[in-house]
C-alpha cells in the first residue's frame, strides 16, 4: 500500500480510457495528483495512464465482480483516496443484459458506480478524517430531464426501448438522486458528493446510437463541445479549489442547481432507490 506525500492527492477516475475521463485524468496528473486511470479497454487504458504518468486499473462495469476486484485493488494500492470520479457509463441502442442479469444502461451508469462508492467509502471517510477535502463526483447528464424512474422496472422490461435514450436519461436521473442521497448520508464525515452535466460532448460516446451517428454525419462531428471543454466541469469539481455549493448539488456544467426532472428533486425516491440498489448489488442499505 502506498500513501501520497503531504499535499499530494489521490484521484480515481473511472471511464478514463477515452473522452472527458481521459482528458481529466491527464490534467489532474499534470497538476501533481496521483491518478488511478480506470477503464475497460486494456490498450486504451494503459496508453492513457502511460501518457499521464498515472496508474492503470482495468474493470468492466458490466461485471460487478470486476467492480469488487477494482475496489480491492485500489484499497490495496492507496492508503488515502481524495476524489472518486464516477465517470464511467454508456448509452446502448439495443436492450441487453449484463453478466449479472441487469439491463446494461442502469448497471454501467448507476449500479456499478454505487457499488464502487460503497466499497471505497470507508477509505474516503478515513482520508477526510485526516483533514483532507474529499469528494465523490458523478457524471450525470441533461438527459435526466426526459428520464422516468420506475423502481418496479429498473431493467426496462415493461417499456419500449426506442433506441435506449429514455433508459439513459433515467440512469442519469438515478445518478443525480444517488449523489443527493450520498451527500445526505455523508453529512459530518468531511466527504462531499456532487453530480454534473458536462455538456453535449463530441466523443465516441453512444457510438452505437443511430441518432448520434446521424448527428455526427450531418454536422461533421461538430454538434457539441470537444472533450477538453467537456472535461472542464469534472476538473472543477474534482480539483483542489472549494466547490462552493452544498454537498449533493447537481451542476449543469459550472452552474449549480441545473435543470432537473421533477423526480430528481424527490428525496424519498432517492432513499427508496438507494435501498433497492443496495439490494441489487448485494450490500447493506
N, C-alpha and C positions, 0 to 999 in steps of 0.2 A: 504493500500500500504506500502511496506517495502523498505528501502534503505539499500544496503550493506554498511558495515563500510568502513572507509577510507582504500584504498588499496585492499579491497576485491572485486573481480569481480563477475558479474552475467553472467553465460553462459547458453544458451538454446541449448540443443542437441535434435534434432528430430531423429526418428528411433533409440531410445536409449534403447528399451526393449530387445535387443539382439545384437550379433555381435560386430562390431567395435564401434557402438554407445554406447553400454553398457559399454565396456571397457573404452572408452574415458570419459564417464560420471563419472565413478568410479575414474579414475586417476585425473581428474580435481577437483573433490570434495576432494580427498585426499590432493591435493596441496593447499586447502584452499578456492577454489572458491565456490560460491553459485550456485548450478547446478539445472536447470529445466530439468527433465527427461521426454521426450515426447515419447509416444508410443501408439499403437492402442490396444494392448492386455492388459487388466486391471491387470491380475495377474502378468504377467512378468514385466510390467512397474512399478507396486508398489513394487515388490520384488527388482528390480534393484535400485530404489530410496531408499528403506529402507536400503539396504546393503551399499549404498554410503553415506547415511545421506543427501540425496537430496530430492527434492520435485517432486512428480509425476504429470503429466498432460496427460490426455487421448485425443487422436484425431485420427480419421480415415481419412487419406488423400484422400480416395476415396469419401469423402463427403466435399465439400467446405464449407458448413455450420459449419462443425466441425473445419475447419481451422479458420474461423471467430470467433468461440467461443473460440478457443485456444488463438488467439491473444488477445481477450478481457480479458481472464483470466490472461495472462502474464502481460498485461499492468496494470491490477488492482493490481497484486501482487508485481511487481518490478518497482521501480522508475528509476532505471538505468538498461540497458542491454549492456554488453560489447562485447559479442560474440553471434552471431546466427549461429549455425552449422546446415545447411540444409543437414542432412544425410539420411533422410527417402527416400525410393524408392523401386522399385521392378521390377522383371523380371517375365513375365507371359507366360506360354506355350500356352494359348488359348486367342484369341482376345475377350475381353468382355468390356462392357461399365460400367461406374460408375453411381452412382445415379444422377450425374449432366449431364449425356449423353456424356461424353468424354471417349475415349479409356483409359483403366486403366494405361498403362505404361506412357503415356505422362502426365496424371494428377498427379500421385503419384510422379514422378520424376521431373516434371517441373511446371505444372500449380499451384499445391498446394504450393510448396516452393516459387514460385513467389508471390502468394497472401499473404502468411505469411510474407515475407520480406517487401512487400508493406505496410502491416498493422502495422508492427513494426518499419518501417523506421523512423518515427518522433522520437520515443523514442531512437533509436540508434543514431540519429543525436544530440539529446539533451544530451545524455551521452558523446558523443565526444566533445561537446561544453564545457564540464567541464574539458577538458584537458586529457581525457582518450583515450587509444588506442582501438578503436572499430573496429570489423571486422565481415564480413559475409563470412563464409566458406562453400562451397558447394561440396558435394561428387559427383565426376564425374566418369569416367572410361576410360581406354584404349580402351574400346569397341566403343568409339566415332569414331574411325578410320574407322569402317565399317557402320557408320550411314549415312543416306541420308535424309536430312531435306527438306520436301516439305510443304510450307506454305499452299498449297491448299489441303493437305491431312494429317494434324496433327493427325487425328483419324484413320489413316491407313485403310481407306475404299476402296481404289483403288489399293492396292498392296497385294500380297500374304503374309500370316502371317509367315509361316515357323518357328514355334516354338517361335516367338517373339524376336529373337536375334537382327535382324536389327532394330526393333522398339525400343528395349532397347538401342542399340548403338545410335540411333537417339535422344532419350530422353537425353542421356548423352552428346551428341553433343549440344543439346539445353542448358544443364546445363553450359557448357563452354562458350557459347555465352552469356548467361544470366549474368554470373559472369563478363565477359569482359565489357558488356554494363553497368552493375550496377557500376562497377569501374569508368567508364567514368562519369556517372550521379552523382556519389558521390564526384567528384572532388571538393576539397575545403571545404568539410564538416568534415573532420577528420575521416570519416568511409572508410575503405578499403574492397575490395572484392577479394576472391580467389576461385579457384576450384582445385580439385586434384584427381588423381587416386591412390587408396590405395594399389594396388597390387591385385593379384588373391588370395582372402581370403577364407579360408575354414570356412563357417558358414552355417546357414540354408537358406541363400540367394538363390533364384532361385530353391527352393526345388521341384517345380512342373515341372521343365525342365528335359526332358529325357536326354539331353546331360550332364547336371550337375550330374544327378543321375548316369549316366554311368561313368563319370569321378571319382565320389566318389567310385563307386564299384570297378573299376579296379586299383585304387591307394590306396584303404583303407582310403580314406579321406585325402590323403597326396599330392594332386595335387597343393596346393598353401600354402601360409603362414597362420598362425593362427590369430585369432582376435587381440591378443596382438600386433603382428608386423603390422597387417593391420591398427590398430588404431594409430600407431606412426606418420604418416604424418598428420592426423587430430589433434593430440595433439600438433604437431609442429606449425601448422597454427593457432590453437585456443589458444595456450599458451601465456604467457606474454612476451616472447622474440620477438623482432622485426623480421619480416619476411625477410626483405632484398631484396624484389623484388617489382616491380611496382604493384599497385592495378590492378586487372583484370587478373593477371598471372595464368596460368594453370600449375600445378605441376604433374609430374609423380613420385609419392612418394615424395622424397625430392628434385628432380631435377626440377628447374624452366624451363618453356617453353618445356614441354614434347611433345611427338609426337601427332599431332592432324590431323584430317581430314582437307582437304583444306577449307571446308565450315566453320570450326571453326575459321578461320582467316578472315572471311568476315564481316567486321564491319557493312556494310549496311544490310546484312542479320540479324545481331544481332539487329539492330534498327527495322527492319521490324518484326522480331519475337517478340520483346518487345511490339510493338503496337498491334499485333494480340493477344498475350497472355493477355494483359490488357483488350482487348475487350472480350475475352473468360471468364475471371473471373470477369468481371464487375467493373473494376476500371479505373480511368483516366490514359491515356497513358503518 
